[in-house]
Amino acid sequence: MSDYYADKLAGLQDIFGTAALTLEQDWLQVGERRYPIVDDVIVLLDEEQYPPALRDRLGLSPAKRALRGEAFAADIQSTFGNEWKIFREILPEHETEFRNYFDLVDTEALGGLRICDLGCGIGRWSFFLKDKCRELVLVDFSEAIFVARGNLQDCPRALFFMGDLKALPFRPGFADFLFCLGVLHHLPTDALEEVRNLKKYANALLIYLYYALDNRPAHFRWLLALVTAVRLITARIRNRTFRAAFTWLVACFVYAPLIWLGHLLDPVGLSRYVPLHVDYKGKSLGRIQQDVYDRFFTRIEQRFARDQVAALTDTYPDVVISGHGPYWHFLCTNGGVKNDGLIAAASGPPAREVVEKPATETIARRQQRRGLRSAATIGLLLFSFAFLMLITNVPTGLTAEDIVVFEKDLDLKVLPHPQSFEDEIRTIRLIQARVFAKAPHGAPIPEYEPREPSDLVRLQRGWCYDRSRTLDKAFTYLGFETRHVYLLYRKDLSLFASLFRRGHPSHAVTEVMTSKGWLYVDSNQTWIALDRDGKPHGAGGIWKHFNQFDGAPEYVRGPWWAIRGLYSRKGAFYAPYFPLPQLNWQDFLKWVFVEKLTTP
Ligand SMILES: C[S@@+](CC[C@H](N)C(=O)[O-])C[C@H]1O[C@@H](n2cnc3c(N)ncnc32)[C@H](O)[C@@H]1O
């Protein structure tokens, strides 16, 4: 018998609404149906709905075809499965968010109740309820449920189900209180209808659905339309490196600057006109990335206005919509003594309240003013983005000073233009050797000091990131297409965490385009990535082919992420030393949007 569920048999019988239940070590039989138990998670899905990793664990062959159709969104299942594997941690700021979501609920009154967390993800809200209730039922249809299991290790009162919320085999009224936060708007069916359908499972339900920005200035909705257009493209891209790079980029260069702008405008009372500021102020970059991933890689996203939510009174006698964010979260109850005690003093007006409408003339004038303010804010935002890109951009063009160094110090003027691949390789090796001769190993050029070719030659020393800058430019001087590559070693951390961890091992090199493709040119040893067959390799996967190279330095074993166009993670290498990642935006965006998009 399953060790974990052995003492929960009565609870399971009550949830399924039948005593005809047999529990074994690896499965639970309910009536005719047998559900596997994997890592304490009871799998309710039909076999063709199993995500790939679960199929693997159960020793099943891969699904023959991808599930398609209205009812079950397999792509959403996979997106969330991956999202929650990356963002698996419960962060300190989640506790504040929990309090915001549960402002309508008296959590102290949950003591004797069975609570269901529907679409639980990593179980971050259940985590804060685990000591406040009798029993927790967590349900999610993606592999996130295994992460939730890990996060609730110390909660013996929790039951875990991998199941589709639209097809739960549970009895009506199985839960005393059910919450479903940020889930239904990702379903392929109408989310409000689904709220109505959930009525059968509990007497009191706390729901969060994305709002239609109906309580925000008009420019918020214009920006949303733009974001939606981008999302419809990005959600199709499954490439993990793309998703990681895009999430990081948007968190750093869209969300963070807007939050920062909101801070600046706070003292003069204008921060409410800045999108994202109110929702994200005080949150860590990791937490922001979690939401960016959610926002840009989920194909389905429905949004609702307050009035639409209020219309749920056609099904629930009581609908109370919180007057505070996240918008809209609301409590639907069927009334009755049992759930009366659950409801905390409502902080927003009840949904049924009729709000008096202002005169039409006033509305027109107000809209005109809003329009002007919106246009001004968008202008300001675009200007801020352009400004940030400008000050974090690392130019790759040659200066007059560079040309003097290449012609006088490195003697490159006399080199003939390569005519064949062999010629190219000879030239590349020669340039590499000359740069090494001028600046052999030694101390790095200190942070916040210039590291252009003239500085390297003058100081006659440098580290990989110093020499590779000179190599980049020297190859450009000889007419090669060249790009800078930042190699971030893969350790136990995700790409995001590694990018922001001080001292995380990294390396900087150059890639040169030869007539046979990109070639990695090292900046610590006079080594280039030509394999035994004489084929050039770019920085991306050379560590995967380590054994095919002669004389490869040990550090080339990787593994690493190769980020094209990134020069510094914290803005310490190139003036004006603004404390944000420094990139050559053209190379970076070309790599992300052209190369990554066209590579499966
Ligand atoms: C945005 S996440 C929110 C997770 C969690 N409620 C939270 O707020 O942290 C949406 C979750 O709903 C789950 N989900 C989406 N459709 C579902 C369905 N049909 N049945 C069960 N879970 C579903 C996803 O797997 C995902 O973990």
The ligand as a Tripos MOL2 file, in Angstrom:
@<TRIPOS>MOLECULE
LIG
   27    29     1     0     0
SMALL
NO_CHARGES

@<TRIPOS>ATOM
      1 C1         -0.2840   30.4860  -14.2520 C.3       1 LIG1
      2 S1         -0.2000   28.9510  -13.5340 S.3       1 LIG1
      3 C2         -0.8230   29.3260  -11.9300 C.3       1 LIG1
      4 C3         -0.4080   28.3070  -10.9130 C.3       1 LIG1
      5 C4         -0.8770   28.5980   -9.5000 C.3       1 LIG1
      6 N1         -2.3050   28.6560   -9.3970 N.3       1 LIG1
      7 C5         -0.2490   29.8760   -9.0120 C.2       1 LIG1
      8 O1         -0.9150   30.9120   -9.0450 O.co2     1 LIG1
      9 O2          0.9170   29.8130   -8.6340 O.co2     1 LIG1
     10 C6         -1.5040   28.0400  -14.2440 C.3       1 LIG1
     11 C7         -1.5140   26.5820  -13.8140 C.3       1 LIG1
     12 O3         -2.7270   25.9870  -14.2330 O.3       1 LIG1
     13 C8         -2.4660   24.6800  -14.6790 C.3       1 LIG1
     14 N2         -3.5430   24.2960  -15.5980 N.ar      1 LIG1
     15 C9         -3.8650   24.8790  -16.7750 C.ar      1 LIG1
     16 N3         -4.8970   24.2250  -17.3430 N.ar      1 LIG1
     17 C10        -5.2350   23.2300  -16.4830 C.ar      1 LIG1
     18 C11        -6.2090   22.2030  -16.5130 C.ar      1 LIG1
     19 N4         -7.0530   22.0630  -17.5510 N.pl3     1 LIG1
     20 N5         -6.2870   21.3490  -15.4770 N.ar      1 LIG1
     21 C12        -5.4260   21.4630  -14.4290 C.ar      1 LIG1
     22 N6         -4.4640   22.4070  -14.3580 N.ar      1 LIG1
     23 C13        -4.3800   23.2800  -15.3710 C.ar      1 LIG1
     24 C14        -1.1080   24.8040  -15.3570 C.3       1 LIG1
     25 O4         -0.4430   23.5690  -15.4520 O.3       1 LIG1
     26 C15        -0.3870   25.7830  -14.4550 C.3       1 LIG1
     27 O5          0.3840   25.1510  -13.4780 O.3       1 LIG1
@<TRIPOS>BOND
     1     1     2 1
     2     2     3 1
     3     2    10 1
     4     3     4 1
     5     4     5 1
     6     5     6 1
     7     5     7 1
     8     7     8 2
     9     7     9 1
    10    10    11 1
    11    11    12 1
    12    11    26 1
    13    12    13 1
    14    13    14 1
    15    13    24 1
    16    14    15 ar
    17    14    23 ar
    18    15    16 ar
    19    16    17 ar
    20    17    18 ar
    21    17    23 ar
    22    18    19 1
    23    18    20 ar
    24    20    21 ar
    25    21    22 ar
    26    22    23 ar
    27    24    25 1
    28    24    26 1
    29    26    27 1
@<TRIPOS>SUBSTRUCTURE
     1 LIG1         1 GROUP 0 **** ****
